[in-house]
Amino acid sequence: MSLEATLTTIAEGAIGADRVFHIEADEEIDPSSDYAVFSIVGGEDPANTLAGHGNYSTARVQFTILSKRSVNLIAKAKALREAMATANDAGTLRNLPQGPGFDLPGDETQLRGRVGEFQITSYDPLA
């Protein structure tokens, strides 16, 4: 299973089925329900960025959770951290959270966002 598929499966447990997207959300997304977008934004390997593929075992992953309600952001961010910790404990995807994350201000869509980052320290595509 690819790293992207593994991350989607883990995050869907926290965010909801079919509510987690790699790089950008589907055009038909219903913003009235919470969803998340993630990107592999870098890592120890300089080639492992959005512009190319490098060593996924040292990837840095950034999740952005979007919601119309701030209280949902807090709950979903906590659930995501717990899902990633469970994957860590199971050995599915070794990772370290990178700080508490940060909020994005609302915009004309009335969506609010919370960003959380994780450093992948070990990834086994056969797990």
Helices and strands as residue ranges (DSSP letters): H 3-15, E 20-22, E 35-43, G 56-58, E 59-67, H 70-90, E 93-97, E 102-104, E 112-123
